[in-house]
Amino acid sequence: MSEGILRSDRILRLDKAGTPVEWLDWQAAAVLYARGLVTWTLGDVIYQLRGGTCRHTGDRSRLSLHSIIACDGLASPRRRTRPPLTNRALFRRDQHLCLYCGKSFPEAQLTRDHIRPTSRGGGDHWLNVVAACRRCNQHKGDRLPEEIHMELLALPYVPNMAEYLALINSHRIRGDQMDFLRGQFGKDSRFL
């Protein structure tokens, strides 16, 4: 088992080219190590696993898991070009601000507003949605912002996978992982 490390630490998985893919728990990472699929590592060792004792040598097996691992082989899920749209990632992208009134709100008090309402042909995708407080969203209703003289305080954008992974794990991300991800954020990123 791990020695003195919090079990909530997640491991950042990259493809062998260094592109962020997903977050792993320590068990899934250990399987990748054991299968020989980890091609290189970065960051700190965050888990030290101890296995059984070899009957022939008397040595105890050990496995050191790093905070960032790059993997080879078929174990990687089909690569996404766009991250999935979730309210949690959207609200974090927009820094928990209503992009109409500019006030900060807790996640539970924000809503997903479709700039071009779905009732008027607008899609449910990153470039057509912003975080909005309930008051502003209800006031806008199924109208376009310009029809009721509402102005967006920032333009929506699609986060790349590096930023998306930081957005969905922002409260549990380690410094070495954040430094790696931050270097790959897109030019439009507002995530600090």
N, C-alpha and C positions, 0 to 999 in steps of 0.2 A: 504494500500500500504506500501511499504518499507519506513523506516524512515532513510534518510541520507546515504543510502548505494548505491554504484554504481550498476546499473542493469546488468552490464556485469559479475558480479561474478557468477561463476557456482558452483554447488554443486556436490561433489563427492559421487556417489552412490556405496555402497558395498552390497554384499549378507550378510546374517545373520552370516556367518562364518568369515566375514571381508575381503573377496576377492574383489578387485575393479572390477566394472562392467561397469560403464559409467558415463558421465557427464550429469547433468540435469540443466535446467533453473529453476528459482525460482517457476514458475507456476506448473511445473511437480512435483517438490518436495512437494509443498503445497498439491497437490492431494494425494500423498502418505501419508503425515501426516494426512490429513482429513479422509482417508480410514483406518487409524490405522495400516498401513503396516510398519511404521518406528519402528524398535525394539530397536535400540540404536543409539546414536549419539556421535560424537567426534568434536573437534575443536570449533571455535568461533561461536556465533550466528551472522549470516551475514545479515539476514533479519528479521524484526519485522513487521508482517502483522496485520492490524486491520480490524475487520469485523464489523458487525452490532451490534446494541444494543438489548439485550434481553428484550422483552416487560414485562416479569414477574419480573425480578430482576433489570433491569436497567443497568446491567453489559455489557460492550463492549467486544466482543470476541477478543482474541489476539492469534497469532501463531508465535512462534520463530523458525526460520529455521537455523539449524547449517550447517557449511561448509562441514561436512562429515556425511552421514546417512547410516545406515545399514537397509535393508528392508527384510521383510518376504513375503511370498505369491507368487502368480502367476504373479505379475506385472513385474518380471524380464525377460529380453529377453533370448532366448536360449543361454546357456553358450558357449562361444568360447574357444577353446583350443589354437588357434593361432590368433593373431590380424591380421586384414586385411592389406595387403601391399598397401600403398599409397606412392606417391613420397614425400609428405610433411613429413611423419613419417620416410621414408628411409633417406632423406637428413638430418633430425635432428639426426637420429641414428648415421649417419656418420659425425656428427658435421659440416656439410656444407663444408666438405673437399672432394676434388677429391682423391679417394683412390689409384690413380695411381701416380699423380704428387705431391700430398700433399698440394696443394694450397687451400686456402679458397675462396669460391665463394658465392654470394647471390643465393637464391633458384632459381631464374629465369634463372641463368646461369649454373645450374646443370642438368644432365640427369641421367636416370636409365640405368646402364650398366649391361648386363647379362654376368657374368663371362664365363659360357659356353653358347654361343649364342643360341637363340631359333631355329635358322636355323640348328643348329647341335645337337638338342635334349635337350637343356637346358630349364628348367622350369622358369616360372615367379613366384618365391617364394623367401622369405627372405634369404635363404642360397645361392642363386645363383645371387643375385644382390648387387651392390654397387653404391654409388654416384660417378659420374665421370663428369669432365668438358667436354664441347663439343669437344674440341681439342683432348683429350685423347680417348674419346669414338669413334670419327671418325677415329683416327689413329688405334685403335684396330680393328674396323670393326667387321667382323664375324669370327675373329680368337680367339684362346685361348691366354691368356696373355703370357704363356710360349713360344708360337710359335713366338712371336715377342719381346721376352725378356723384357716384362713389368712385374713388380712385384706389388702385392697388398701390401699396407702399413698396412692393418689390415684385419682380417678375418671377413666375414659377420656372423651375428648371428640373431636369432629370439628373439625379445624383448618379455618379458612376458606382461600380460595385464596391470600390474601396470606401467611398463616403457612405454608401448604404450600410456596409458592415459596421462602420463606426456609429452610424445613427441608431441602429437597432441594438447595439450593445454598449452604448455610451456610459452607462453607470458602472459597468464591470470591466472596462477595457484597461489594460496595463499600459504604462508609459512607453515601453519599447514597442508595443503593438501600435499604439496611436502614432508614434513617430513614423513608423513604417507606412501606415495607411495615409497619414496626412501628406506625405510626399507624393501620393498618387491621386489626390483629390483633383477634381476638374476645376477649370478656371472660373466657373460660375459659383462654386461652393461658398456657402455662408457659414458652414460648420466650423467652429473654432477648435 
